[in-house]
Structure formats: C-alpha cells, structure tokens
Amino acid sequence: MSLYSKRGVSAQKEEVHAATKHLNQGLYPHAFCKIYPDFLGQDANWVNVMHADGAGTKSILAYLYWKQTGDSSVWKGIAQDAIVMNLDDLLCVGIYDNIVFNSTIDGNKHFIPGEVLAAIINGSQEIFDLLNNYGVHIHYLGGETADVGDVVRTIAVNGTMTCRWPADKIISNDKIAAGDVIVGFASDGQANYETEYNSGLGSNGLTSARHDVLSKWYANEFKESYDNNLPNDVVYIGKHLLTDEITLPNSTQKTTIGKLLLSPTRTYAPVLTYLLQHHFEEIHGLIHCSGGGQTKCMKYLPGNFTIVKDNLFTPPVIFDIIQQNSGSNNKEMYEVFNMGCRMEVYCKPEAAAIMIAAAEQHGIAAQIIGRVEASDTKQLIIQLPNEELRY
Amino acid sequence: MSLYSKRGVSAQKEEVHAATKHLNQGLYPHAFCKIYPDFLGQDANWVNVMHADGAGTKSILAYLYWKQTGDSSVWKGIAQDAIVMNLDDLLCVGIYDNIVFNSTIDGNKHFIPGEVLAAIINGSQEIFDLLNNYGVHIHYLGGETADVGDVVRTIAVNGTMTCRWPADKIISNDKIAAGDVIVGFASDGQANYETEYNSGLGSNGLTSARHDVLSKWYANEFKESYDNNLPNDVVYIGKHLLTDEITLPNSTQKTTIGKLLLSPTRTYAPVLTYLLQHHFEEIHGLIHCSGGGQTKCMKYLPGNFTIVKDNLFTPPVIFDIIQQNSGSNNKEMYEVFNMGCRMEVYCKPEAAAIMIAAAEQHGIAAQIIGRVEASDTKQLIIQLPNEELRY
C-alpha cells in the first residue's frame, strides 16, 4: 500500500467518477471543465460553466506556518490557492473573464479566529483587484462561513466560479491531433506579476508533501493538523521544520521550507488571456496539471494517442526536497506533482513559438515539452534523462 | 459561557460580518441574499445572485445513524439539506427557477466510502427531479469532491447556487412596513410533496441538538464524530440513542430520535413558487428562519420596527426533546432554532389569507404569527403563553 493510499488520498478519484457518470456530462466530453447550455441566459450562442475547487490540505500548512511564525500573510496565499485552482481550470476551456465567484469557508473556531477569516476574505478581494489589471474580471459575490469544529479540525477553504461564455470561444480539446506539440509553462520562478519566487508546487499533492517533508515535531505539537487515526509511520515523517532555511539552486537567494511549500498557486491568467484573445484558433487544447500531475492530460484526449513528454523542465527544488524526504520513485512523483510544469498548450509545431513568447513576456519559462503521436491506444511516455516512465 | 460557545459555534457570526463589510454589499441592503448587477448577462433589467450553504454538522448525524443502522438512505437527506439551505434562502429574494447548482464534498476516505458520495450525488439529482415537477428548474452542473482527511473528520457537504433573475421580480424586504402581519409557515408535519413526517428541525442548531440529545455512548464509540478538544461536559450529554423510539404527540405514529434529528430540511419552494408567480405584489418580505432561529428577521428589517410574535406555533416535539435534554431556557431556544416556523411572509393583514391558503393547499400549516409595529428602535418581542422574550 502506497503512502498516498495509507493517508486516504486518491489521486485518480475512481469512486467519484462512478458516482457522477449518471449526471449530465455537458456538451464537450473532452473539455477540461464540464460545459453546459446557457441555462442562465437561454441564448444558443452562449454556454455556462460552474466550477468548484479549493485549497485542499494546503490550509493546514498555512495553519502550521502561522502558528509557528505568527505571520498571518500566508492566509492570503490560501485565498489565492482556492481562486487559482478554479480560475486556471476555467482557463483550460478558454474562459478568462466575466466570472462570478463565491467562497465557502468551514472552520473550527477553537483554532481559527476571526482574523484568519478576515485575511482570507480580504486577500481574495486583493487577488481579484490584481487580476482586474490583466483584463480578468472576477466579481466576488460573497460566500458562506460556518463554525463546524466537529467536522473540520482547522479550516477548509473552497470556492465556486460561474460564468457565461460565447460558445464559439470554447477550448474543447477536440482539436488535439497527432502531430501537435505540447508547450509547457513552468510552474516555478517569478512571473512579472508575482512578488517573490514561486516554488511551483501548486495546490495538489500537499497531503503527501506536508507529511513527507515535515518533522514528527508537528505531530506532537499540532494534533489538530492531521487525522489522528493515521498510522504513525505516515504522519510527518520528514526532516524539516517550516522555518528551515534553503538556498535556491544557482542563486544566492535564501528562503525557507515553509515558503516553498506555501508558494501560492500561480495563475496563468495573464498569459492565457493574451493568447486566447489573439491566438484562439492556434490553441488545440489546454491542460492544467493539477491532481494527477503530469498524467492529467490522459483524461481529456479526444482519441487514442501516444503522448510523449521527453523534454520536461528540470524539476524545481521543492520536488527534490519532497522526493528526498519521501523516497518516492519518479513514477509516483510525476503522477502526483506537476514537477515544474503546471500548464500545457497543445498546438501545431509552427504555433509553439507564439505560446512560448507569450509566457516569456510574462517572465515565465516555456518550452516544447513533448508531442502527440498517432496510436491504437491511449498511452503516456515520460522520458527523463535516465529513465522512461509509462502510464 | 453557554454550551453553544463552549462548542465553538457562534449563531450570530459577528467576526465574519466585520471581515466582509469591505466587500460589495450588493444592490439591496435588506434583502435576504446579496443581489448584484447582471455581471453574467450585462442586462440592466436582470440581476445576479450567487449563494453558498451546506448541511453543516448535520452530516455527522447522518454518519452516526448510517454506522449504527446501516441505512444509507439518510445521505439523500443530507443532499436535500445542502440544496434546501441554499434554495430556501433564494426563495426569500423571490427566486424560484433558472438556477444552476454545484456541490463541494470534502471527505475523509477512512470513514466515508464511495457509496456515500454516490448516495449524496445521486440523491441531489433525485431532489432536482422532484422540484422540476413544481416548476423549479435547478440544473446540477457537477462539483468537486476532495479527499482531505487531515482537515475533515468525516464529511462536509456544501453547495452553491447561481442565478439570473428579472430585477423587477426581486423581494428586497424594503416593503416591510408598520401594520404588516407576519404569516408563518410550519416547519413540521408532512407536506403533500413529502414522503414522511418532518420534525421541523432544518439544518441549523444541529451541533447543539446532536450533543444535547445523544448519549455519551457516541463519544466513546465514534471519536471521529466530534472535536476531541471539546470539554467532556459538552460532548454528547443527552439521554438518547438514535434508535430510541418515540410516539408522535396526538398520534399513534412511531418514529425514532434519529429520524426526528435527521428529517431533511423542508423546502417551501412549491408554496412560494405559486405565491411569487401569482401574488408577487402582496409579498412585502420573506425571511428564512435558519441560523438565528426566530431572531433571524432582525437582520433584514428596512427600518426601526418592533416585531411582535405572539402567536407562534406550539413547538414540535423535537424541540421539546432538545430542550429537555439541554436545559436551555426559552430565550436560547428561540435564538437558535426555528421552533416550528421556518418561513415568514410579511404582508398586509388583508393578504394573509392568500398566504395561509397557499401553504395549506400543500399540506403545510400556516397562521398569522405576529406583526410589525412602528418603533424608535429595532426590537423583537416573542410572547409565549407564559413568558415574554425580548431581543
């Protein structure tokens, strides 16, 4: 049994898919988000998308960091995580504007005071104000907070986005074809709309990352930060405190394990807003490498293809740290984490330069990471310098 | 310190209101839900509402009942709770149709298997199918499920609704005026669209109700069902097992404590759909007596009034059971629970008969429970047969 399973986390969610298969699956089976007729406007030229996601267990990391350091600014990062995990999914179907958002915050009042709720709520509005400058208009229509300490140990931060969008401006992934290349956008570094180095971690795989990297000290000191029914050998089995200092590779810049784990999920909205406005026709597909990591694309292919990823980025340092602590093999790592690439654009080879330039103009590294090949079955080959992974 | 406070539950949510006061408060300050311009359609004649709510800690009761009896049908009730806690709030601003919904289910995989998720998801669709027969069209646009056992002890079931609605068909509560009467719709009994007796409890005050009514046996047997940091003297301090039998008053019908506590929250949608379609002008205000119980109305008054409620229903048996177990006084009970009346219609005295007849036609008891009087300050007087409560 994997560490992942022992901790009660299923990256692939088979059970949920079985439960939802009877529901309306939307208009485009391969689109990254479910797309529905325009129930809200009754206009055949428009569609509706409603999407929910959240910060997951990353809120626990923020809690630990805040308790240990007193720095409550991390809660704004959690607000960003809950927003971007929604927004960047919507980007993948071509939506970047005209969105309404509301948040659901379930908290345990014994551990989470009003100042934390205020930091999350106000932080959400600040992020929307920033995105506004890039033509991404998201209206914050309130939300619900509930004191449910018998259900929630610390805090759960979720959000929902709803939008109407022109039907002819949807990315359905149906244009993905043999011969396409995959342009990857780096998850780490510092985009020119970010204020500090981003580790690239996003908001997936954080249950693993937290337990694998952090020291047993947290298990004893903060019993509210994990399921006390978990076997001791999977709880906080790493070497680090959140305050441990790290020097970034090829740099003199110092940071901490906590900052790396808590880097707010980067949004690619400024880059994709530009590309969707000016190069819509050239974009054949978009994949947000969230839960499922580098295997995420396999759920949205419009046919049998072999996806070859043979030029991925060198994984950022946070993934080295996680792997060194957990002892996970590469196959597991690439199935859980984005490993340095959180957004994929599928396009013809001749369009790749446009995609790469748009990312680089925003200070984000980008390159052709792989390609789509004709095949009799769906398969994924990840070619690392010294190892081939097959899924 | 009250039992309510010791358990980390704040009925009035002062801290959250302080945190959200900087956000856009919408177009109508006294409306039951925040109402915004039509961001989704850019039409001045329409408005948008986005609303989030959930089953709260009622999911724990379902969990205990399911573990103890093996009856998984209670999870459909939790789906109904999450839906109706949203829908009946929307009804209060006049919205009964053209709604999109999605759900957010955070679960602990160690305790909540896939069959439970399936029961909630499929149960949601069944409820929408039923409402469809009453002209209430809610489209289920999917949702998110997350394995977050380190955050959530058992399961948290939340939902979000978004809708566009004609601006001239909004109930803003601004028409509430001195001289109005308050028609109350009973929360208990069996509406002609319900399949069994409804205790009237709704989905508020369930943390109190669960701990006050259920026996310490649950604390020992199901440690995952409460915050283990709570002082022992507030955890499961009642006399009952969920399977304890009760004969309903003035009836030979038997039921159990579990069935009474888990009665799915009644929706008033069939009644209010009729009234909003045919008697919109006569409705001055609508209040869903959810969190805050019989004091809820005080947050939505458009001016200084004395609200006198001197003819409330005799509280249904579930509230007697809760009060007998908790020893709460009447002032506390009416501030937390609906006490038998979960929906209030404010109207002129001459329109009351219309409202009452509409409820009765659906098998729901209704009567004039009070009135709105001119006043220099906002105050609420609840006159019980032998006691006057002032808030």
Chai-1 contact restraints between the chains, C-beta under 6 A:
chainA,res_idxA,chainB,res_idxB,connection_type,confidence,min_distance_angstrom,max_distance_angstrom,comment,restraint_id
A,G8,B,K109,contact,1.0,0.0,6.0,A-B,restraint_1
A,G8,B,H110,contact,1.0,0.0,6.0,A-B,restraint_2
A,G8,B,D147,contact,1.0,0.0,6.0,A-B,restraint_3
A,G8,B,G149,contact,1.0,0.0,6.0,A-B,restraint_4
A,V9,B,D147,contact,1.0,0.0,6.0,A-B,restraint_5
A,S10,B,D147,contact,1.0,0.0,6.0,A-B,restraint_6
A,E15,B,G114,contact,1.0,0.0,6.0,A-B,restraint_7
A,V16,B,L117,contact,1.0,0.0,6.0,A-B,restraint_8
A,V16,B,T145,contact,1.0,0.0,6.0,A-B,restraint_9
A,A19,B,L117,contact,1.0,0.0,6.0,A-B,restraint_10
A,A19,B,A118,contact,1.0,0.0,6.0,A-B,restraint_11
A,A19,B,I121,contact,1.0,0.0,6.0,A-B,restraint_12
A,T20,B,I121,contact,1.0,0.0,6.0,A-B,restraint_13
A,K34,B,G142,contact,1.0,0.0,6.0,A-B,restraint_14
A,Y36,B,L141,contact,1.0,0.0,6.0,A-B,restraint_15
A,F39,B,V100,contact,1.0,0.0,6.0,A-B,restraint_16
A,F39,B,H139,contact,1.0,0.0,6.0,A-B,restraint_17
A,L40,B,L40,contact,1.0,0.0,6.0,A-B,restraint_18
A,L40,B,R164,contact,1.0,0.0,6.0,A-B,restraint_19
A,G41,B,G41,contact,1.0,0.0,6.0,A-B,restraint_20
A,M50,B,V100,contact,1.0,0.0,6.0,A-B,restraint_21
A,M50,B,N102,contact,1.0,0.0,6.0,A-B,restraint_22
A,M50,B,L141,contact,1.0,0.0,6.0,A-B,restraint_23
A,A52,B,N102,contact,1.0,0.0,6.0,A-B,restraint_24
A,A52,B,T104,contact,1.0,0.0,6.0,A-B,restraint_25
A,A52,B,G143,contact,1.0,0.0,6.0,A-B,restraint_26
A,A52,B,E144,contact,1.0,0.0,6.0,A-B,restraint_27
A,D53,B,E144,contact,1.0,0.0,6.0,A-B,restraint_28
A,G56,B,A146,contact,1.0,0.0,6.0,A-B,restraint_29
A,G56,B,V148,contact,1.0,0.0,6.0,A-B,restraint_30
A,T57,B,V148,contact,1.0,0.0,6.0,A-B,restraint_31
A,T57,B,D150,contact,1.0,0.0,6.0,A-B,restraint_32
A,T57,B,V151,contact,1.0,0.0,6.0,A-B,restraint_33
A,I60,B,D150,contact,1.0,0.0,6.0,A-B,restraint_34
A,V100,B,F39,contact,1.0,0.0,6.0,A-B,restraint_35
A,V100,B,M50,contact,1.0,0.0,6.0,A-B,restraint_36
A,N102,B,M50,contact,1.0,0.0,6.0,A-B,restraint_37
A,N102,B,A52,contact,1.0,0.0,6.0,A-B,restraint_38
A,T104,B,A52,contact,1.0,0.0,6.0,A-B,restraint_39
A,T104,B,N158,contact,1.0,0.0,6.0,A-B,restraint_40
A,D106,B,A156,contact,1.0,0.0,6.0,A-B,restraint_41
A,K109,B,G8,contact,1.0,0.0,6.0,A-B,restraint_42
A,H110,B,G8,contact,1.0,0.0,6.0,A-B,restraint_43
A,H110,B,N229,contact,1.0,0.0,6.0,A-B,restraint_44
A,G114,B,E15,contact,1.0,0.0,6.0,A-B,restraint_45
A,L117,B,V16,contact,1.0,0.0,6.0,A-B,restraint_46
A,L117,B,A19,contact,1.0,0.0,6.0,A-B,restraint_47
A,A118,B,A19,contact,1.0,0.0,6.0,A-B,restraint_48
A,I121,B,A19,contact,1.0,0.0,6.0,A-B,restraint_49
A,I121,B,T20,contact,1.0,0.0,6.0,A-B,restraint_50
A,H139,B,F39,contact,1.0,0.0,6.0,A-B,restraint_51
A,L141,B,Y36,contact,1.0,0.0,6.0,A-B,restraint_52
A,L141,B,M50,contact,1.0,0.0,6.0,A-B,restraint_53
A,G142,B,K34,contact,1.0,0.0,6.0,A-B,restraint_54
A,G143,B,A52,contact,1.0,0.0,6.0,A-B,restraint_55
A,E144,B,A52,contact,1.0,0.0,6.0,A-B,restraint_56
A,E144,B,D53,contact,1.0,0.0,6.0,A-B,restraint_57
A,T145,B,V16,contact,1.0,0.0,6.0,A-B,restraint_58
A,A146,B,G56,contact,1.0,0.0,6.0,A-B,restraint_59
A,D147,B,G8,contact,1.0,0.0,6.0,A-B,restraint_60
A,D147,B,V9,contact,1.0,0.0,6.0,A-B,restraint_61
A,D147,B,S10,contact,1.0,0.0,6.0,A-B,restraint_62
A,V148,B,G56,contact,1.0,0.0,6.0,A-B,restraint_63
A,V148,B,T57,contact,1.0,0.0,6.0,A-B,restraint_64
A,G149,B,G8,contact,1.0,0.0,6.0,A-B,restraint_65
A,G149,B,D227,contact,1.0,0.0,6.0,A-B,restraint_66
A,D150,B,T57,contact,1.0,0.0,6.0,A-B,restraint_67
A,D150,B,I60,contact,1.0,0.0,6.0,A-B,restraint_68
A,D150,B,Y226,contact,1.0,0.0,6.0,A-B,restraint_69
A,D150,B,D227,contact,1.0,0.0,6.0,A-B,restraint_70
A,V151,B,T57,contact,1.0,0.0,6.0,A-B,restraint_71
A,V151,B,A156,contact,1.0,0.0,6.0,A-B,restraint_72
A,V152,B,V152,contact,1.0,0.0,6.0,A-B,restraint_73
A,A156,B,D106,contact,1.0,0.0,6.0,A-B,restraint_74
A,A156,B,V151,contact,1.0,0.0,6.0,A-B,restraint_75
A,N158,B,T104,contact,1.0,0.0,6.0,A-B,restraint_76
A,T160,B,T160,contact,1.0,0.0,6.0,A-B,restraint_77
A,T162,B,T162,contact,1.0,0.0,6.0,A-B,restraint_78
A,R164,B,L40,contact,1.0,0.0,6.0,A-B,restraint_79
A,Y226,B,D150,contact,1.0,0.0,6.0,A-B,restraint_80
A,D227,B,G149,contact,1.0,0.0,6.0,A-B,restraint_81
A,D227,B,D150,contact,1.0,0.0,6.0,A-B,restraint_82
A,N229,B,H110,contact,1.0,0.0,6.0,A-B,restraint_83
